[in-house]
Amino acid sequence: MEVVEEFQSPFARMVNFGKKLTANRVQEWEKYYINYKLMKKKVKQHVQETEQGGKERQCVLKEFARMLDDQIEKTVLFFLEQQGIIAHKIQELGEERTVLLKSPVISKISELREAYIAVGHDLLKLLKFVDMNATGIRKILKKFDKRFGYKFTDYYISTRSNHPYSQLQQVFKHVGIAAVVGALSRNLAELQERQGSYPSIYDQPSTTLEVQDPVIYLIHASVDKLTRSTNFLQFLGKHALILEEGEDQVDKEKYYFVSLMLNLVNTFLYMVNTYIIVPTADDYSTILGAAATVCGIIIGSMAVAQVFSSVYFSAWSNKSYFKPLVFSSIVLFLGNTLYALAYDLNSLTVLLIGRLLCGMGSARAVNRRYISDCVPREIRMKASAGFVSASALGMACGPALAGLLQTRFKLYMLTINQDTLPGWVMAFAWLAYLIWLWISFKEPVHDAEVKHVFPDDTRRADNEALESGLVQPLLLSSEKMQNDEGDEECNGSDEGQEESHEPATSIASAYRLLTPSVKVQLLIYFMLKYAMEILLAESSVITSFYFGWSTSSVAIFLAVLGLTVLPVNAVVGTYVSNLFEDRQILLGSEILVLLGILLSFKLTSTYTMPQYVSSALITFVAAEVLEGVNLALLAQVMSSRLTRGTYNGGLLSTEAGTLARVVADGTITLAGYLGESWLLNVTLLPSLIICLASIAATLLTYNSMF
């Protein structure tokens, strides 16, 4: 059934969830599922009663909450009962196994193994039961919010999820499942003939556990889906915010490994291009007759152009991937050439035009879109992690490369030195990349857009209704978000109107889809990018003024900061994210960013190198961790209409981050007019205010991030 669904058209996927629940439920468990049809009727009834003035809103809320409590309690108690039955079966089989292993009989061992596998399938059936009910709860809450015009989800989650007797936690966390899965896995593993020489699985090399019965893999996949557990690769992939449009598999003909590599190389080179000038920008601006703090404008001009380039590249990627990548390479080649020539032309204007052109060549929207649209699902997470890794390595390699370009000579009429070499090196890099792109890139076939056959008036009315009524869904994981467009009800008899699944068609319509939770996540993203840009962009000026650092020293410092990204995310993704909820990590990271900013202030007559380095490290590392969990939460609370089209969630987050960089770089230049002795504290003050605001906003919407 699931395999067939993967290849269904968007029309087939837009199925009434109530019918899907009826078709997929276990018949003997029928009375223990939530009564989705009844709750839908109650929602419609409550709306009519309220409109007619028959009931007060507060009374309706209490009645619906009580009914939902009853439905969840029914499901949870049955789930716990079945979980106990499965645990009891495993216990009985364990007793048989103990006796059998004392006097092994091959046929009996085989029978016992089959019995364990049968229990595994029972557990899979139970996990599917929980999944269907969890989806139904999320959908009925979303439906109530939309039809009733009230943010009932916020109220219901905040009062139920954090209560010590929370049954909602049982639906979505399944504390006891891990013990059952562990017992089943251990017993099945110990029945493997190849492991007979070991006293226990705990004494075996970990590699021997890689070959497990298929049912164990299915169970682990189901548990991971339900509990949103993660590992380093998944955590790293979240940084990319690569939003998927559905569960349909990518046609193998659309995927070409070299094309994926070219997109990742484009990402890497662009990040190198962004940060390679940071150690020398202040020196370059001084040589061209400007103040050292004009480095803020030099660095930020690339981000200014990126605000606009992100939009047209996102739109362009709807039709082609090859052409925008070619355009990007040509523009970046020209921009870096102008940046290098500005020295001999003695023109700050030429230098700024060069950096603006570099920003106009930012094709990160294309790189993201290619992974989302053209990479098969089974390797998409690896590709997403590769996108983030390429960005992190580019951030580290840029300053490191600048530190190596410490030479000076004349080549005909051109001056080659530490200021111009970053431009020349990147120009030749983009030229080489353009040649490789032209020879090797394979343009995938773009599918024709599926047009809904709803009447124009109906579609317009649906759009307006949805844009005015959407709020965040309950526990909407990235995987669930991909399914959202297919699970909404489209049955006119049930709803009385069609649901809209159209993507946002403008920045304004995208903005109207932003719920308070989404706005808070975008504010947090703005804050962390602002803090990081202040730290990186003014590092050469600050370290030169206070500590007398050379260009090489600044380059090494920035490279070390960049190299912390992958190991820190490895620790957080492998351990921390499995111990704490995303929202807990989010708040903790924000507090650490605040601590780093506070430690950065110069409050005494002396400012020491250890204070600066330690505070910078805390700020940078905390901001990197914050970015991953922030984008993960953003994917959870974002409308499904923002997962596709030109004005998608990836574009909105990119615009928020780019705007933050522009404002930060402008702040550095403006603060420079007060003198370099004031630069540090003046630029840190907005970071402090924005960070405090983001923490306050997080606390206000904390319960809706569940």
C-alpha positions in Angstrom: 0.0 0.0 0.0 2.8 2.4 1.0 4.8 1.6 -2.1 1.8 2.4 -4.4 1.2 5.7 -2.6 4.7 6.9 -3.3 3.9 7.0 -7.0 0.4 8.5 -6.8 -0.4 11.8 -8.4 -1.0 14.9 -6.3 -4.8 14.4 -6.9 -4.7 10.9 -5.5 -2.7 12.0 -2.4 -5.3 14.7 -1.6 -7.5 12.1 0.1 -10.0 12.7 2.9 -8.1 11.8 6.1 -11.3 10.3 7.6 -11.5 7.8 4.7 -7.8 7.1 5.0 -8.2 6.4 8.7 -11.1 4.0 8.0 -9.3 2.2 5.2 -6.0 1.7 7.2 -7.2 0.9 10.7 -7.1 -2.5 12.2 -10.7 -3.8 12.3 -10.5 -5.5 15.7 -9.2 -2.2 17.2 -11.8 0.0 15.5 -13.4 1.3 18.7 -10.1 2.4 20.1 -9.2 4.9 17.3 -10.1 8.5 17.7 -13.5 9.2 16.3 -12.3 11.6 13.6 -15.6 11.8 11.8 -17.5 12.7 15.0 -15.0 15.4 15.9 -15.3 16.9 12.4 -19.0 17.1 12.8 -18.6 18.6 16.3 -16.3 21.3 14.8 -18.9 22.2 12.2 -21.7 22.1 14.8 -19.8 24.4 17.2 -19.1 26.9 14.4 -22.8 27.0 13.5 -23.9 27.3 17.1 -21.4 30.2 17.7 -22.5 32.0 14.6 -26.1 31.8 15.6 -25.3 33.0 19.1 -26.5 29.7 20.7 -23.3 29.1 22.7 -20.5 31.2 24.1 -17.1 30.7 22.8 -15.7 29.7 26.2 -18.3 27.0 26.6 -17.5 25.6 23.1 -13.8 25.5 23.9 -14.4 23.5 27.1 -16.8 21.0 25.4 -14.4 20.4 22.6 -11.4 20.1 24.8 -13.3 17.6 27.0 -14.3 15.5 24.0 -10.7 15.5 22.7 -9.4 14.5 26.2 -11.8 11.5 26.2 -10.7 10.5 22.7 -7.0 10.7 23.6 -7.5 8.9 26.9 -9.3 6.0 25.1 -6.4 5.7 22.6 -3.7 6.0 25.2 -5.1 3.4 27.6 -5.5 0.9 24.7 -2.0 1.6 23.5 -0.6 0.9 27.0 -2.7 -2.2 27.3 -1.3 -3.6 24.0 2.2 -2.5 24.9 1.8 -4.6 28.0 0.6 -7.6 26.1 3.5 -7.4 23.7 5.9 -7.1 26.7 4.3 -10.1 28.3 4.7 -12.1 25.1 8.4 -11.2 24.9 8.8 -12.2 28.5 7.2 -15.6 27.9 9.4 -16.1 24.8 12.4 -15.1 26.8 11.7 -17.9 29.3 11.5 -20.4 26.4 14.7 -19.0 24.9 16.5 -19.5 28.2 15.5 -23.2 28.4 16.2 -23.8 24.7 19.7 -22.3 24.8 20.7 -24.9 27.5 19.8 -27.7 25.1 19.8 -26.2 21.6 17.6 -27.8 18.9 17.8 -26.1 15.5 14.2 -26.6 14.6 13.0 -25.2 17.9 15.4 -22.2 17.6 13.9 -21.5 14.2 10.3 -21.7 15.6 11.2 -19.4 18.5 12.8 -16.9 16.1 9.6 -16.9 14.0 7.6 -16.3 17.2 9.7 -13.2 18.0 9.3 -12.0 14.4 5.5 -12.3 14.8 5.7 -10.2 18.0 7.7 -7.7 16.0 4.9 -7.4 13.5 2.4 -6.9 16.3 4.6 -4.1 17.5 4.7 -2.6 14.0 0.9 -2.7 13.9 0.7 -0.9 17.2 3.1 1.8 16.1 1.0 2.3 13.0 -2.1 2.6 15.3 -0.4 5.4 17.3 0.8 7.1 14.1 -2.7 7.3 12.6 -4.2 8.6 15.9 -1.4 11.2 16.3 -2.0 12.5 12.8 -5.7 12.7 13.5 -5.2 14.7 16.6 -2.9 17.1 14.8 -5.4 17.5 12.0 -8.5 18.0 14.1 -6.7 20.7 16.1 -5.7 22.4 12.9 -9.2 22.1 11.5 -10.7 23.6 14.7 -8.3 26.6 14.6 -9.1 27.3 10.9 -12.9 26.8 11.1 -13.5 28.4 14.5 -11.0 31.3 14.0 -9.4 30.7 17.4 -5.9 29.4 18.3 -7.2 26.4 20.2 -4.0 24.5 19.5 -1.9 26.9 21.6 -4.2 26.5 24.5 -4.6 22.8 24.3 -0.9 22.0 23.9 0.2 24.4 26.7 -2.3 22.9 29.2 -1.9 19.2 28.2 1.7 18.6 27.1 3.5 19.9 30.2 1.1 18.5 32.8 2.6 15.8 35.0 -0.2 13.4 34.0 0.0 14.3 30.4 -1.6 11.7 28.1 -0.6 13.8 25.1 3.0 13.0 25.9 2.1 9.2 25.7 0.8 9.7 22.2 3.9 11.5 20.9 6.8 10.3 23.1 6.1 6.6 23.8 8.5 6.2 26.7 8.0 2.5 27.2 8.4 1.6 23.5 12.2 1.8 23.7 12.4 -0.9 26.3 10.1 -3.2 24.3 12.1 -2.6 21.1 15.3 -3.2 22.9 14.2 -6.5 24.4 12.9 -7.7 21.0 16.1 -6.7 19.3 18.3 -8.3 21.9 16.5 -11.7 21.9 16.3 -11.9 18.1 20.0 -11.0 17.8 21.0 -13.7 20.3 19.2 -16.3 18.2 21.5 -15.6 15.3 23.7 -18.7 14.7 26.7 -16.5 13.8 26.7 -15.0 17.3 26.7 -18.3 19.2 30.3 -18.0 20.3 29.6 -14.8 22.4 28.1 -14.9 25.9 25.9 -11.9 25.1 25.3 -9.3 22.4 26.9 -6.8 24.8 30.2 -8.7 24.4 30.2 -8.7 20.6 31.8 -6.3 18.3 29.2 -3.6 17.3 29.6 -4.6 13.6 28.0 -8.0 14.3 24.7 -6.3 15.1 24.5 -4.7 11.7 22.8 -7.8 10.2 19.4 -7.8 11.8 16.0 -9.2 10.9 14.1 -6.8 8.6 11.3 -6.4 11.1 13.8 -4.7 13.5 14.7 -2.2 10.8 11.0 -1.5 10.2 10.4 -1.0 13.9 13.3 1.3 14.4 12.1 3.4 11.3 8.6 3.6 12.8 9.9 4.7 16.2 12.2 7.3 14.7 9.3 8.7 12.7 7.1 8.9 15.8 9.6 10.2 18.3 11.5 12.4 15.9 14.8 10.9 17.2 17.8 12.0 15.3 21.5 11.4 14.6 24.4 13.6 13.4 23.6 13.3 9.7 19.9 14.2 10.3 20.8 17.1 12.6 23.3 18.4 10.1 20.8 18.1 7.3 18.3 20.3 9.2 20.7 23.3 8.8 19.9 23.2 5.0 16.1 23.7 5.5 15.6 21.8 2.3 11.9 21.7 2.1 10.3 18.8 0.2 7.0 18.9 -1.7 5.7 15.4 -1.2 6.4 11.8 -0.6 6.7 11.0 -4.3 10.0 9.5 -5.3 12.3 11.3 -7.6 12.6 9.8 -11.0 16.0 8.2 -11.3 16.4 10.0 -14.6 16.3 13.3 -12.9 19.2 12.5 -10.6 22.8 12.7 -11.8 25.6 12.5 -9.2 28.0 14.9 -11.0 25.2 17.5 -11.1 24.7 17.2 -7.4 28.5 17.5 -6.8 28.5 20.7 -9.0 25.8 22.2 -6.8 27.7 21.4 -3.6 30.9 22.8 -5.1 29.0 25.9 -6.0 27.9 26.2 -2.4 31.5 25.7 -1.2 33.0 28.2 -3.5 30.4 30.8 -2.7 31.1 30.6 1.0 34.8 30.8 0.3 34.1 33.9 -1.8 32.1 35.5 1.0 34.7 35.1 3.7 38.0 35.2 1.9 38.1 39.0 2.0 37.2 39.4 5.7 40.9 39.4 7.0 42.0 42.0 4.5 38.9 44.2 3.9 39.9 46.8 6.4 43.4 47.1 4.9 42.0 47.3 1.4 39.6 50.1 2.3 42.4 52.1 4.0 44.6 51.8 0.9 41.7 53.1 -1.3 41.4 56.1 1.0 38.5 55.1 3.2 38.3 54.4 6.9 39.1 50.9 8.1 35.5 50.4 9.3 34.2 50.8 5.7 35.1 47.1 5.6 31.5 46.7 6.9 30.1 48.1 3.6 32.6 46.1 1.6 31.7 42.8 3.2 28.0 43.7 3.5 27.5 44.8 -0.1 27.6 41.1 -1.2 24.7 40.5 1.2 22.7 43.5 -0.1 22.7 42.0 -3.6 21.9 38.6 -2.2 18.6 39.9 -0.9 17.5 40.4 -4.5 19.3 37.5 -6.1 17.7 35.0 -3.8 14.3 35.9 -5.2 15.1 35.7 -8.9 17.3 32.5 -8.5 14.4 30.9 -6.6 12.0 31.7 -9.4 14.5 30.7 -12.1 15.0 27.3 -10.5 11.3 26.6 -11.3 12.4 26.2 -15.0 16.0 25.4 -15.0 19.1 24.5 -12.9 21.8 24.7 -15.5 21.2 28.3 -16.8 21.1 30.0 -13.3 24.3 28.2 -12.3 26.0 29.3 -15.6 24.8 32.9 -14.9 26.0 32.7 -11.3 29.5 31.6 -12.4 29.8 34.3 -15.0 28.7 37.1 -12.6 31.0 35.9 -9.9 33.9 35.7 -12.3 33.3 39.3 -13.3 32.7 40.5 -9.7 35.9 39.0 -8.4 37.9 40.4 -11.4 36.5 43.9 -10.6 37.3 43.5 -6.9 40.9 42.7 -7.8 41.3 45.5 -10.4 40.0 48.1 -7.9 43.5 48.3 -6.4 45.3 49.5 -9.5 42.3 51.6 -10.5 42.4 53.1 -7.0 38.6 53.1 -7.0 36.4 52.1 -4.0 33.4 52.3 -6.4 34.8 49.6 -8.6 35.5 47.4 -5.5 31.9 47.8 -4.3 30.5 47.1 -7.7 32.6 43.9 -7.8 31.2 42.8 -4.5 27.7 43.6 -5.5 28.1 41.5 -8.6 29.4 38.6 -6.4 26.2 38.9 -4.3 24.1 38.9 -7.5 25.7 35.5 -8.3 24.4 33.8 -5.1 22.8 30.6 -6.3 22.2 29.0 -2.9 18.5 28.9 -3.7 19.2 26.8 -6.8 21.5 24.5 -4.8 18.8 23.9 -2.2 16.1 23.4 -4.8 18.2 20.9 -6.8 18.6 18.7 -3.7 14.9 19.0 -2.8 13.6 18.2 -6.3 16.2 16.0 -8.0 17.9 13.9 -5.3 16.3 10.5 -4.5 14.8 10.3 -1.0 17.1 7.6 0.2 20.2 9.9 -0.1 18.5 13.3 0.3 19.5 13.6 3.9 23.1 12.9 3.0 22.9 15.5 0.3 21.4 18.0 2.8 24.2 17.3 5.2 26.7 17.7 2.3 25.2 21.1 1.6 25.7 22.2 5.2 29.2 20.7 5.3 30.2 22.5 2.1 29.0 25.7 3.6 30.9 25.2 6.8 34.1 24.2 5.1 33.8 27.2 2.8 33.4 29.5 5.8 36.6 28.0 7.3 38.6 27.8 4.0 37.9 31.4 3.0 39.9 33.1 5.8 42.5 30.3 5.9 43.2 30.8 2.2 43.4 34.6 2.7 46.1 33.9 5.3 48.2 32.0 2.8 48.0 34.7 0.1 50.7 36.9 1.8 52.8 37.9 -1.2 53.4 41.0 -3.4 54.6 41.4 -6.9 53.8 43.0 -10.3 52.4 41.1 -13.3 52.6 43.5 -16.2 50.4 46.4 -15.0 48.6 44.4 -12.3 49.5 44.5 -8.6 49.4 41.1 -6.9 49.2 41.3 -3.1 47.2 40.2 -0.1 44.4 42.6 -1.0 44.0 41.7 -4.7 44.8 38.0 -4.6 41.5 36.9 -3.1 39.8 38.4 -6.1 42.1 36.9 -8.6 42.1 33.4 -7.0 38.3 33.4 -6.8 37.9 34.7 -10.4 40.0 31.8 -11.7 38.2 29.3 -9.4 34.8 30.4 -10.9 36.2 30.2 -14.4 37.4 26.6 -13.9 34.0 25.8 -12.3 32.2 27.3 -15.3 34.1 25.1 -17.7 33.4 22.0 -15.5 29.8 23.0 -15.3 29.4 23.4 -19.0 31.0 20.0 -19.8 29.4 17.9 -17.0 26.1 19.2 -15.8 23.0 17.3 -16.9 19.8 19.3 -16.8 17.0 17.3 -15.2 13.6 17.1 -16.8 11.3 19.6 -15.2 7.8 18.2 -14.5 4.9 20.4 -15.7 3.1 22.1 -12.9 0.0 20.4 -11.8 -2.9 22.8 -12.1 -6.0 22.2 -9.9 -9.3 22.3 -11.7 -11.1 24.3 -9.2 -13.1 27.3 -10.4 -11.1 30.6 -10.1 -13.5 32.1 -7.7 -13.4 29.1 -5.4 -9.6 29.0 -5.5 -9.4 32.7 -4.7 -11.8 32.3 -1.8 -9.9 29.3 -0.5 -6.6 31.2 -0.6 -8.1 34.1 1.3 -9.6 31.8 3.9 -6.5 29.8 4.4 -4.2 32.8 4.6 -6.4 34.5 7.2 -6.9 31.4 9.4 -3.8 29.3 9.4 -2.0 28.6 12.7 0.8 26.2 13.6 0.0 22.5 13.5 0.7 20.1 16.4 4.1 18.4 16.4 4.4 18.7 12.6 7.8 17.1 11.9 9.5 17.7 8.6 8.3 14.4 7.3 4.7 15.1 8.3 5.0 18.5 6.7 5.8 16.9 3.4 2.6 14.9 3.7 0.4 17.8 4.7 -0.8 18.8 1.3 -1.9 15.3 0.6 -3.8 14.7 3.9 -6.0 17.7 4.0 -9.7 17.0 3.4 -11.0 17.9 0.0 -14.4 16.3 0.2 -17.0 18.9 -0.3 -19.7 17.0 1.6 -17.5 16.9 4.7 -16.2 20.4 4.6 -18.5 22.5 2.5 -15.5 24.0 0.7 -12.3 23.0 -1.0 -8.9 23.3 0.7 -6.3 25.3 -1.0 -2.9 23.8 -1.6 -1.5 26.6 -3.8 2.0 27.8 -3.0 2.4 31.5 -1.9 2.6 33.7 -5.0 4.3 36.7 -3.5 6.2 37.9 -0.5 3.0 39.5 0.8 1.0 36.3 0.6 3.9 34.3 2.1 4.0 36.8 5.0 0.3 36.4 5.7 0.9 32.6 6.1 3.4 33.3 8.9 2.0 32.4 12.3 3.5 33.8 15.6 5.7 30.7 16.0 7.1 31.1 12.5 7.8 34.8 13.0 9.6 34.0 16.3 11.8 31.4 14.5 12.6 34.0 11.8 13.4 36.5 14.4 15.8 34.0 16.1 17.4 33.3 12.7 17.9 37.1 12.1 19.4 37.4 15.6 21.9 34.6 15.2 23.0 35.8 11.8 23.4 39.3 13.0 25.5 38.3 16.0 27.7 36.1 13.8 28.2 38.8 11.1 29.2 41.4 13.8 31.7 39.0 15.2 33.2 38.0 11.8 33.1 41.2 9.9 34.7 43.4 12.5 37.2 40.9 13.7 40.1 42.3 11.7 39.5 45.8 12.9 39.0 44.8 16.6 41.9 42.5 16.8 44.2 44.9 15.0 43.2 47.8 17.3 43.4 46.0 20.6 45.9 43.2 20.1 47.9 44.3 17.0 47.1 41.1 15.1 48.4 40.6 11.6 46.3 39.5 8.6 47.6 35.9 9.1 46.6 35.9 12.7 43.1 37.0 11.9 42.8 34.4 9.1 43.9 31.6 11.5 41.4 32.8 14.1 38.5 32.9 11.7 39.5 29.5 10.2 39.5 27.9 13.6 36.0 29.3 14.3 34.8 27.9 11.0 36.3 24.5 11.7 34.3 24.1 15.0 31.0 23.8 13.0 31.2 20.1 12.1 32.6 18.7 15.4 30.1 20.8 17.5 27.2 19.6 15.4 28.4 16.1 15.6 28.2 16.2 19.4 24.9 18.0 19.5 23.3 15.8 16.7 24.6 12.5 18.2 24.0 13.1 21.9 22.4 16.3 23.0 19.5 16.2 20.5 18.5 12.7 21.8 18.5 13.9 25.4 16.6 17.2 25.1 13.7 18.5 23.0 14.4 20.9 20.2 12.8 23.8 22.0 15.0 23.2 25.0 18.1 23.2 22.9 16.8 26.3 21.2 16.4 28.2 24.4 19.7 27.0 25.9 21.5 28.1 22.7 20.0 31.5 22.8 21.1 31.9 26.4 24.6 30.9 25.5 24.6 33.4 22.6 23.5 36.1 25.1 26.3 35.0 27.5 28.9 35.3 24.7 27.7 38.7 23.7 27.8 39.9 27.3 31.4 38.6 27.8 32.4 40.4 24.6 31.8 43.9 26.0 34.7 46.1 27.0 33.8 47.2 30.5 37.2 48.0 31.9 40.2 50.0 30.9 41.9 46.9 29.5 40.6 44.4 27.0 42.4 41.1 26.9 42.9 38.6 24.2 41.6 35.6 26.3 38.3 37.6 26.9 37.8 38.3 23.2 38.7 34.8 22.0 36.6 32.9 24.6 33.6 35.2 24.1 33.8 34.9 20.4 34.1 31.1 20.6 31.0 30.9 22.8 29.0 33.2 20.6 29.9 31.5 17.3 29.5 27.9 18.6 26.2 28.6 20.3 24.9 30.4 17.2 25.8 27.4 15.0 24.0 25.0 17.2 21.1 27.5 17.4 20.9 27.6 13.6 20.4 23.9 13.2 17.6 23.6 15.8 16.0 26.8 14.7 15.6 25.7 11.1 14.3 22.3 12.4 11.6 24.0 14.4 10.9 26.4 11.6 10.1 23.4 9.3 7.8 22.0 12.0 5.6 25.1 12.4 5.6 26.3 8.8 2.6 26.1 6.6 2.7 23.4 3.9 2.1 26.1 1.3 5.5 27.4 2.1 7.3 24.1 1.3 7.1 24.7 -2.5 7.0 27.4 -5.1 9.2 30.5 -5.4 8.3 32.1 -2.1 9.1 29.1 0.1 10.4 28.7 3.6 13.9 28.4 2.5 13.7 31.7 0.7 12.2 33.4 3.7 14.9 32.2 6.0 17.6 33.2 3.5 16.1 36.6 3.2 16.0 37.0 7.1 19.6 35.9 7.4 20.8 38.1 4.5 18.9 41.1 5.9 20.6 40.5 9.2 24.0 40.5 7.6 23.2 43.7 5.7 22.1 45.5 8.9 25.1 44.2 10.9 27.6 45.4 8.2 25.9 48.7 8.0 26.1 49.0 11.8 29.8 48.4 11.7 30.4 51.2 9.2 28.1 53.7 11.0 29.8 52.9 14.4 33.1 53.5 12.8 32.4 57.3 12.7 32.5 57.3 16.5 36.1 55.9 16.4 37.6 52.5 16.6 37.7 52.7 20.4 33.8 52.8 20.5 33.3 50.2 17.7 33.1 47.1 19.8 30.6 48.2 22.4 28.4 50.1 19.9 28.1 47.2 17.6 27.5 44.7 20.4 24.6 46.7 21.9 22.1 45.9 19.1 23.1 42.3 19.3 22.3 42.3 23.0 18.9 43.9 22.5 17.9 41.6 19.6 19.0 38.5 21.6 17.0 39.6 24.6 14.0 40.1 22.4 14.3 36.7 20.8 14.6 35.0 24.2 11.5 36.8 25.4 9.6 35.9 22.2 10.7 32.2 22.6 9.4 32.1 26.1 6.0 33.6 25.0 5.6 31.0 22.2 7.4 28.1 24.0 4.4 25.8 24.3 3.5 26.1 20.6 7.0 24.8 19.7 6.1 21.4 21.1 
